[in-house]
């Protein structure tokens, strides 16, 4: 699947800038990997369930994840952070 464009929800932007510089740097690298192939094995991209069943997630580093939705060939990044973002 080829991603045409990634949109960043305001909540994603806020959460991103609240992260440490180290995690921001890793996230930028992972976003590039994601844009090239959203299902690269190192990202561990997976569909969520329950109240987030229309959402997907991939691993940034350790407990940090990006939650997103597919919208045709575009993606909307909704939030980034530790597992608490699932709540």
TIVO-2410 file (N, C-alpha, C; in nm, 3 decimals):
# residues 87
REC num residu      c1      c2      c3 atome chaine
REC   1      X   0.085  -0.119   0.000     N      A
REC   1      X   0.000   0.000   0.000    CA      A
REC   1      X   0.089   0.124   0.000     C      A
REC   2      X   0.058   0.214  -0.089     N      A
REC   2      X   0.134   0.339  -0.097    CA      A
REC   2      X   0.055   0.450  -0.029     C      A
REC   3      X   0.123   0.525   0.055     N      A
REC   3      X   0.061   0.636   0.127    CA      A
REC   3      X   0.084   0.764   0.045     C      A
REC   4      X  -0.025   0.832   0.010     N      A
REC   4      X  -0.013   0.957  -0.065    CA      A
REC   4      X   0.028   1.072   0.026     C      A
REC   5      X  -0.040   1.079   0.141     N      A
REC   5      X  -0.015   1.192   0.230    CA      A
REC   5      X  -0.047   1.152   0.373     C      A
REC   6      X   0.028   1.210   0.465     N      A
REC   6      X   0.002   1.192   0.607    CA      A
REC   6      X  -0.046   1.325   0.664     C      A
REC   7      X  -0.161   1.321   0.730     N      A
REC   7      X  -0.215   1.438   0.798    CA      A
REC   7      X  -0.193   1.421   0.948     C      A
REC   8      X  -0.170   1.531   1.016     N      A
REC   8      X  -0.142   1.528   1.159    CA      A
REC   8      X  -0.253   1.599   1.236     C      A
REC   9      X  -0.326   1.523   1.314     N      A
REC   9      X  -0.432   1.578   1.398    CA      A
REC   9      X  -0.370   1.671   1.502     C      A
REC  10      X  -0.439   1.777   1.543     N      A
REC  10      X  -0.384   1.867   1.645    CA      A
REC  10      X  -0.341   1.795   1.774     C      A
REC  11      X  -0.415   1.690   1.813     N      A
REC  11      X  -0.376   1.614   1.932    CA      A
REC  11      X  -0.241   1.546   1.911     C      A
REC  12      X  -0.218   1.496   1.790     N      A
REC  12      X  -0.089   1.434   1.760    CA      A
REC  12      X   0.023   1.537   1.774     C      A
REC  13      X   0.003   1.653   1.715     N      A
REC  13      X   0.106   1.758   1.722    CA      A
REC  13      X   0.138   1.796   1.867     C      A
REC  14      X   0.034   1.812   1.948     N      A
REC  14      X   0.054   1.849   2.089    CA      A
REC  14      X   0.132   1.739   2.160     C      A
REC  15      X   0.090   1.615   2.145     N      A
REC  15      X   0.156   1.503   2.212    CA      A
REC  15      X   0.300   1.488   2.165     C      A
REC  16      X   0.322   1.507   2.035     N      A
REC  16      X   0.456   1.492   1.979    CA      A
REC  16      X   0.553   1.590   2.045     C      A
REC  17      X   0.514   1.715   2.057     N      A
REC  17      X   0.604   1.815   2.113    CA      A
REC  17      X   0.620   1.803   2.265     C      A
REC  18      X   0.533   1.724   2.329     N      A
REC  18      X   0.548   1.696   2.471    CA      A
REC  18      X   0.647   1.582   2.498     C      A
REC  19      X   0.684   1.509   2.392     N      A
REC  19      X   0.778   1.397   2.407    CA      A
REC  19      X   0.921   1.447   2.421     C      A
REC  20      X   1.007   1.361   2.472     N      A
REC  20      X   1.149   1.395   2.481    CA      A
REC  20      X   1.206   1.408   2.340     C      A
REC  21      X   1.315   1.482   2.327     N      A
REC  21      X   1.379   1.500   2.196    CA      A
REC  21      X   1.422   1.366   2.138     C      A
REC  22      X   1.465   1.274   2.224     N      A
REC  22      X   1.508   1.142   2.177    CA      A
REC  22      X   1.393   1.067   2.110     C      A
REC  23      X   1.277   1.065   2.175     N      A
REC  23      X   1.160   0.995   2.120    CA      A
REC  23      X   1.112   1.066   1.994     C      A
REC  24      X   1.116   1.199   1.992     N      A
REC  24      X   1.078   1.273   1.871    CA      A
REC  24      X   1.166   1.232   1.753     C      A
REC  25      X   1.296   1.220   1.777     N      A
REC  25      X   1.389   1.183   1.671    CA      A
REC  25      X   1.359   1.043   1.618     C      A
REC  26      X   1.336   0.948   1.708     N      A
REC  26      X   1.302   0.811   1.667    CA      A
REC  26      X   1.169   0.811   1.592     C      A
REC  27      X   1.071   0.888   1.641     N      A
REC  27      X   0.940   0.894   1.576    CA      A
REC  27      X   0.952   0.944   1.432     C      A
REC  28      X   1.035   1.044   1.410     N      A
REC  28      X   1.052   1.097   1.274    CA      A
REC  28      X   1.106   0.989   1.180     C      A
REC  29      X   1.200   0.910   1.229     N      A
REC  29      X   1.256   0.800   1.149    CA      A
REC  29      X   1.148   0.696   1.120     C      A
REC  30      X   1.070   0.661   1.222     N      A
REC  30      X   0.964   0.561   1.205    CA      A
REC  30      X   0.856   0.610   1.110     C      A
REC  31      X   0.828   0.739   1.112     N      A
REC  31      X   0.727   0.795   1.021    CA      A
REC  31      X   0.775   0.784   0.876     C      A
REC  32      X   0.903   0.804   0.852     N      A
REC  32      X   0.959   0.787   0.717    CA      A
REC  32      X   0.945   0.641   0.674     C      A
REC  33      X   0.979   0.548   0.764     N      A
REC  33      X   0.962   0.406   0.734    CA      A
REC  33      X   0.816   0.374   0.702     C      A
REC  34      X   0.726   0.429   0.784     N      A
REC  34      X   0.583   0.407   0.766    CA      A
REC  34      X   0.536   0.457   0.629     C      A
REC  35      X   0.581   0.576   0.591     N      A
REC  35      X   0.539   0.633   0.463    CA      A
REC  35      X   0.583   0.544   0.346     C      A
REC  36      X   0.702   0.485   0.358     N      A
REC  36      X   0.752   0.397   0.252    CA      A
REC  36      X   0.680   0.263   0.250     C      A
REC  37      X   0.644   0.212   0.366     N      A
REC  37      X   0.571   0.085   0.376    CA      A
REC  37      X   0.509   0.076   0.515     C      A
REC  38      X   0.377   0.101   0.526     N      A
REC  38      X   0.314   0.102   0.657    CA      A
REC  38      X   0.317  -0.033   0.729     C      A
REC  39      X   0.350  -0.139   0.657     N      A
REC  39      X   0.352  -0.271   0.719    CA      A
REC  39      X   0.493  -0.329   0.727     C      A
REC  40      X   0.594  -0.241   0.729     N      A
REC  40      X   0.731  -0.286   0.755    CA      A
REC  40      X   0.731  -0.360   0.889     C      A
REC  41      X   0.785  -0.482   0.893     N      A
REC  41      X   0.779  -0.562   1.017    CA      A
REC  41      X   0.831  -0.491   1.142     C      A
REC  42      X   0.933  -0.407   1.130     N      A
REC  42      X   0.988  -0.341   1.248    CA      A
REC  42      X   0.889  -0.243   1.314     C      A
REC  43      X   0.788  -0.201   1.240     N      A
REC  43      X   0.687  -0.110   1.296    CA      A
REC  43      X   0.581  -0.182   1.378     C      A
REC  44      X   0.566  -0.311   1.355     N      A
REC  44      X   0.463  -0.391   1.423    CA      A
REC  44      X   0.324  -0.328   1.409     C      A
REC  45      X   0.292  -0.283   1.290     N      A
REC  45      X   0.162  -0.220   1.262    CA      A
REC  45      X   0.050  -0.321   1.287     C      A
REC  46      X  -0.051  -0.277   1.361     N      A
REC  46      X  -0.162  -0.366   1.390    CA      A
REC  46      X  -0.292  -0.289   1.409     C      A
REC  47      X  -0.402  -0.357   1.379     N      A
REC  47      X  -0.535  -0.302   1.396    CA      A
REC  47      X  -0.570  -0.309   1.544     C      A
REC  48      X  -0.639  -0.207   1.592     N      A
REC  48      X  -0.681  -0.204   1.732    CA      A
REC  48      X  -0.820  -0.265   1.745     C      A
REC  49      X  -0.869  -0.276   1.866     N      A
REC  49      X  -0.998  -0.339   1.889    CA      A
REC  49      X  -1.075  -0.261   1.995     C      A
REC  50      X  -1.196  -0.308   2.024     N      A
REC  50      X  -1.281  -0.239   2.122    CA      A
REC  50      X  -1.326  -0.104   2.069     C      A
REC  51      X  -1.321  -0.003   2.155     N      A
REC  51      X  -1.368   0.130   2.114    CA      A
REC  51      X  -1.279   0.192   2.006     C      A
REC  52      X  -1.160   0.137   1.986     N      A
REC  52      X  -1.067   0.188   1.884    CA      A
REC  52      X  -1.059   0.095   1.763     C      A
REC  53      X  -1.165   0.016   1.739     N      A
REC  53      X  -1.160  -0.087   1.636    CA      A
REC  53      X  -1.143  -0.034   1.494     C      A
REC  54      X  -1.164   0.094   1.471     N      A
REC  54      X  -1.143   0.153   1.338    CA      A
REC  54      X  -1.003   0.213   1.324     C      A
REC  55      X  -0.924   0.201   1.429     N      A
REC  55      X  -0.791   0.261   1.434    CA      A
REC  55      X  -0.682   0.156   1.420     C      A
REC  56      X  -0.563   0.205   1.386     N      A
REC  56      X  -0.444   0.122   1.375    CA      A
REC  56      X  -0.336   0.185   1.462     C      A
REC  57      X  -0.229   0.108   1.486     N      A
REC  57      X  -0.119   0.157   1.567    CA      A
REC  57      X   0.011   0.096   1.516     C      A
REC  58      X   0.121   0.169   1.538     N      A
REC  58      X   0.252   0.110   1.515    CA      A
REC  58      X   0.349   0.157   1.623     C      A
REC  59      X   0.454   0.078   1.640     N      A
REC  59      X   0.552   0.102   1.745    CA      A
REC  59      X   0.653   0.206   1.705     C      A
REC  60      X   0.678   0.300   1.795     N      A
REC  60      X   0.785   0.399   1.777    CA      A
REC  60      X   0.910   0.347   1.846     C      A
REC  61      X   0.900   0.328   1.978     N      A
REC  61      X   1.011   0.274   2.058    CA      A
REC  61      X   0.956   0.230   2.192     C      A
REC  62      X   0.990   0.110   2.234     N      A
REC  62      X   0.944   0.062   2.363    CA      A
REC  62      X   0.793   0.070   2.375     C      A
REC  63      X   0.746   0.146   2.472     N      A
REC  63      X   0.602   0.158   2.495    CA      A
REC  63      X   0.535   0.265   2.408     C      A
REC  64      X   0.610   0.340   2.331     N      A
REC  64      X   0.555   0.450   2.252    CA      A
REC  64      X   0.494   0.402   2.122     C      A
REC  65      X   0.373   0.453   2.093     N      A
REC  65      X   0.297   0.414   1.976    CA      A
REC  65      X   0.243   0.537   1.904     C      A
REC  66      X   0.212   0.518   1.776     N      A
REC  66      X   0.135   0.618   1.700    CA      A
REC  66      X   0.003   0.552   1.664     C      A
REC  67      X  -0.107   0.621   1.695     N      A
REC  67      X  -0.241   0.575   1.658    CA      A
REC  67      X  -0.283   0.653   1.534     C      A
REC  68      X  -0.340   0.581   1.438     N      A
REC  68      X  -0.377   0.645   1.312    CA      A
REC  68      X  -0.496   0.575   1.249     C      A
REC  69      X  -0.550   0.639   1.145     N      A
REC  69      X  -0.655   0.579   1.063    CA      A
REC  69      X  -0.615   0.592   0.916     C      A
REC  70      X  -0.654   0.492   0.839     N      A
REC  70      X  -0.639   0.500   0.694    CA      A
REC  70      X  -0.760   0.573   0.639     C      A
REC  71      X  -0.737   0.660   0.540     N      A
REC  71      X  -0.843   0.733   0.472    CA      A
REC  71      X  -0.808   0.731   0.324     C      A
REC  72      X  -0.858   0.628   0.252     N      A
REC  72      X  -0.818   0.601   0.114    CA      A
REC  72      X  -0.667   0.579   0.111     C      A
REC  73      X  -0.594   0.656   0.030     N      A
REC  73      X  -0.447   0.643   0.025    CA      A
REC  73      X  -0.378   0.739   0.120     C      A
REC  74      X  -0.455   0.804   0.203     N      A
REC  74      X  -0.400   0.897   0.302    CA      A
REC  74      X  -0.408   0.835   0.440     C      A
REC  75      X  -0.334   0.894   0.532     N      A
REC  75      X  -0.334   0.849   0.670    CA      A
REC  75      X  -0.348   0.972   0.759     C      A
REC  76      X  -0.422   0.957   0.868     N      A
REC  76      X  -0.432   1.063   0.967    CA      A
REC  76      X  -0.371   1.011   1.097     C      A
REC  77      X  -0.262   1.072   1.140     N      A
REC  77      X  -0.201   1.038   1.268    CA      A
REC  77      X  -0.282   1.112   1.376     C      A
REC  78      X  -0.339   1.035   1.468     N      A
REC  78      X  -0.428   1.091   1.569    CA      A
REC  78      X  -0.357   1.126   1.699     C      A
REC  79      X  -0.264   1.040   1.741     N      A
REC  79      X  -0.196   1.063   1.868    CA      A
REC  79      X  -0.067   0.983   1.873     C      A
REC  80      X   0.022   1.023   1.962     N      A
REC  80      X   0.148   0.953   1.984    CA      A
REC  80      X   0.176   0.956   2.134     C      A
REC  81      X   0.229   0.845   2.185     N      A
REC  81      X   0.262   0.841   2.326    CA      A
REC  81      X   0.270   0.698   2.377     C      A
REC  82      X   0.284   0.682   2.510     N      A
REC  82      X   0.288   0.548   2.569    CA      A
REC  82      X   0.149   0.483   2.561     C      A
REC  83      X   0.138   0.363   2.610     N      A
REC  83      X   0.013   0.288   2.602    CA      A
REC  83      X  -0.108   0.364   2.656     C      A
REC  84      X  -0.086   0.465   2.738     N      A
REC  84      X  -0.198   0.544   2.793    CA      A
REC  84      X  -0.283   0.608   2.683     C      A
REC  85      X  -0.229   0.626   2.564     N      A
REC  85      X  -0.306   0.690   2.458    CA      A
REC  85      X  -0.423   0.604   2.410     C      A
REC  86      X  -0.420   0.475   2.447     N      A
REC  86      X  -0.531   0.387   2.407    CA      A
REC  86      X  -0.656   0.411   2.490     C      A
REC  87      X  -0.644   0.483   2.599     N      A
REC  87      X  -0.759   0.502   2.688    CA      A
REC  87      X  -0.845   0.618   2.646     C      A
***
